[in-house]
């Protein structure tokens, strides 16, 4: 059914008014069974709303280019709706599989997960049910025929209307065992599942590592750990850790680490040796290395934390330990402004890149969380017009945001030295123009916006 703009706005206005009225209601007159029934109705309504999102997201994807959106669709949705990029990517993926589609000729097609989409439209299943079903098909071997896939999807959708997500996940695993009893997977299946995820740092600075290794990657990891994670090897508690083995018997005997701790220490020694070898070449104009920024005050006091070019927080004790076997770069700031790093070449110098890691920390586009290591240097004022590469007119931009500058976006420095991103008129909805993601301390600080002198 095709609806005009006025009809869409009118329905949304009624929905807003009804929700406003509902949340102001008191439910004290209801009995417990009646409260439960109200909860069921509210849950059903909430489960149905994503159907509207699917239609809108798919239409945006069909009719809009990256230039019109101001970036890739997930990033644009994350910025406009103020949700995480992971959540935005999930919604885009669900819309592609549960929303309506169109053939190349323009005729409407049923959703890829037809039965699941119907159950969601009726409000019988929720987001976690959908996640279980989508995950099932991501892991289903590619050689399972389409008819079997269709029957499996309809069966899971029916089960989802009868059971909770946890039990549905167990039933999905049983169904997987039936469809793939030998557990055989093709190279395509393994390539599809491979991946390593490094979680965000916790309050204690630790990061969770998870993922799936291909057989080849597992074989390589086994060989590395067999050497570097053996008892007595690469033990940070030893005054002189053994890195070239085997470890002497007395050293191995007094090693009290668990196997997982030895694996961690072995991997840490492996990539430290790889960085020190120089075999990684250059990254963004610098030798592949750990670039650390800290304040001179904290460095002299051996307290506090430092920040790497990837946005990782390092305790000062780790900074000092790293400094024992690393080259040192010193960047000097005056009231947050870098000193004496100006030249007339178009490409930023290694020194300028280090200063940008220290000052910008990551992509300067609003809401972007890409760290400095994965960014490009951008001239805020076009080099073609100035013929200069001055540090106070440089910033960092990730690849997708850098491309936006060819689609009507412009940048400028404000009076605090921060980079402002100005969208083209059709994308300007009053969004922030500077990025505070990499400088959270500025949001917590009262008064003075000046940064401390840093080294």
C-alpha positions, -999 to 999 in steps of 0.1 A, spaced: 0 0 0 14 34 -11 9 62 14 14 99 9 36 121 32 6 135 50 -7 100 59 27 89 73 30 121 94 -5 117 107 0 81 118 32 90 136 15 120 153 -12 96 166 14 71 177 33 98 196 1 110 212 -10 75 222 24 67 237 24 100 256 -10 91 270 0 55 279 32 64 298 13 89 319 -12 63 330 -13 47 364 -18 9 365 -26 7 402 -62 -4 395 -51 -35 377 -47 -69 392 -15 -89 387 -29 -110 359 -42 -78 342 -7 -62 345 8 -93 329 -17 -91 300 -9 -54 295 28 -63 295 21 -89 268 3 -63 246 31 -37 251 57 -64 242 38 -73 211 36 -37 199 74 -33 206 81 -64 186 62 -52 156 78 -18 153 111 -31 137 90 -40 107 86 -3 100 123 2 105 131 -26 80 110 -9 53 126 25 59 161 12 60 157 -8 28 142 22 10 171 45 21 196 18 10 179 16 -24 175 53 -32 204 70 -15 241 71 -23 269 73 3 274 110 -7 237 117 0 239 100 34 272 114 44 289 80 46 280 43 46 245 35 57 253 20 92 276 50 100 249 74 89 222 57 109 245 55 140 251 93 138 215 104 131 198 80 156 226 82 182 231 45 184 263 24 183 277 14 149 273 -23 159 235 -17 166 232 2 133 249 -26 114 226 -52 131 195 -32 120 208 -29 84 215 -66 83 180 -75 97 163 -52 73 181 -69 44 169 -103 55 135 -95 71 123 -65 50 107 -65 16 129 -66 -15 126 -57 -51 137 -76 -82 159 -59 -108 126 -54 -128 111 -35 -98 86 -61 -87 83 -67 -50 98 -99 -35 92 -117 -2 118 -113 25 147 -137 25 136 -151 59 99 -151 50 85 -170 80 106 -151 105 95 -118 90 58 -129 92 62 -139 128 78 -106 136 51 -86 118 25 -104 140 45 -96 172 51 -132 181 89 -131 182 114 -105 195 149 -93 186 166 -122 204 146 -148 185 155 -131 153 192 -131 163 191 -169 170 176 -176 135 200 -153 116 229 -168 135 217 -203 125 219 -194 88 252 -177 91 267 -211 104 247 -234 80 270 -249 54 268 -233 20 260 -266 2 226 -270 20 200 -266 -8 175 -238 -9 144 -260 -3 159 -274 29 169 -239 40 133 -227 35 119 -256 55 144 -251 83 136 -214 85 99 -220 87 104 -246 114 126 -223 135 101 -194 131 73 -217 143 94 -228 173 102 -192 180 65 -184 186 64 -211 212 97 -209 231 120 -183 245 153 -173 228 175 -195 251 155 -227 243 152 -217 207 190 -216 205 192 -252 218 166 -263 193 185 -246 165 216 -264 175 198 -297 174 185 -288 139 220 -279 128 232 -313 140 205 -330 118 214 -309 87 251 -312 92 256 -345 112 293 -349 102 302 -314 110 319 -310 76 325 -275 64 340 -261 32 367 -236 29 340 -211 20 322 -218 53 354 -214 73 363 -182 55 329 -168 63 332 -175 100 369 -165 105 375 -134 126 392 -120 158 374 -95 180 393 -73 205 368 -60 231 368 -26 246 391 -20 276 375 -26 309 379 -4 340 410 -23 349 425 -18 314 421 -54 304 406 -63 270 387 -95 261 399 -114 230 375 -137 211 369 -151 177 374 -180 153 407 -192 137 409 -210 104 428 -243 105 458 -226 90 458 -198 115 454 -224 143 483 -244 131 505 -213 131 494 -202 165 500 -237 179 536 -236 166 542 -202 182 527 -211 215 546 -244 216 578 -224 218 569 -192 235 542 -204 259 561 -235 273 567 -235 310 594 -211 319 593 -192 287 586 -154 284 577 -151 321 574 -114 329 580 -123 366 616 -133 358 643 -107 359 655 -119 325 627 -137 308 638 -166 286 628 -160 250 652 -185 233 646 -219 246 642 -244 259 639 -229 293 662 -244 320 646 -270 342 648 -248 373 631 -219 356 603 -241 343 598 -257 377 592 -224 394 568 -212 368 534 -209 385 514 -194 356 484 -211 343 483 -223 307 462 -194 296 486 -169 313 515 -186 295 496 -183 262 491 -146 268 527 -139 277 539 -159 247 517 -139 223 529 -107 239 565 -117 234 558 -127 198 543 -95 186 568 -74 206 596 -93 187 578 -87 154 576 -50 160 612 -48 171 623 -68 140 614 -40 116 600 -65 92 565 -49 93 577 -20 72 559 13 75 523 23 84 510 57 74 545 70 69 560 57 102 578 25 110 551 1 124 555 8 161 537 17 193 532 55 196 525 66 231 514 100 244 515 111 280 520 143 301 554 153 312 541 155 347 529 119 348 561 106 331 583 123 357 561 110 385 558 75 370 520 77 377 488 79 357 481 65 322 493 71 287 474 68 254 485 49 223 478 58 187 451 31 187 433 47 217 446 21 242 452 32 278 486 21 292 495 23 329 527 43 333 546 12 345 539 -4 311 551 28 293 584 27 312 588 -10 305 582 -5 268 606 25 267 635 2 278 637 -13 243 621 12 220 630 43 201 618 75 216 599 103 199 592 136 218 564 159 209 562 192 227 530 212 232 523 247 244 488 252 258 477 222 237 492 236 205 521 217 188 553 236 182 576 241 152 564 214 129 558 232 96 571 225 61 561 230 25 559 194 13 524 180 7 528 148 27 530 151 65 563 143 80 568 114 105 571 140 133 538 156 123 520 123 123 533 116 158 520 149 170 486 142 154 485 108 172 491 127 204 467 157 198 439 143 177 441 107 189 417 95 162 394 106 133 383 142 140 349 137 123 320 140 148 311 107 166 338 87 148 356 62 170 383 52 145 417 54 163 448 73 150 466 42 137 438 37 111 435 73 100 449 94 71 463 129 75 440 156 61 448 192 53 421 213 68 429 241 44 436 225 10 472 221 2 465 231 -34 456 266 -22 482 270 6 512 250 -7 520 243 30 517 214 54 515 232 88 507 211 119 481 236 131 462 230 98 464 192 98 440 167 113 433 129 112 404 114 92 394 78 86 390 66 50 352 69 48 352 104 63 381 115 42 360 107 11 332 129 23 353 159 16 348 152 -21 310 151 -15 304 186 -2 318 184 33 343 210 44 366 214 75 380 243 94 399 249 127 381 268 154 397 292 179 406 263 202 424 244 175 397 218 172 387 206 137 351 213 127 333 193 101 307 213 81 281 192 62 265 202 30 232 221 35 209 191 28 227 170 55 228 198 82 205 188 110 222 206 138 246 177 145 279 183 165 307 196 143 336 185 165 345 150 178 346 145 215 349 107 214 387 107 217 387 135 243 361 125 269 380 143 296 369 176 280 333 167 287 341 160 323 363 190 329 348 222 343 360 255 329 394 255 313 395 238 279 433 240 275 452 207 274 481 200 297 516 202 282 522 167 268 552 147 258 
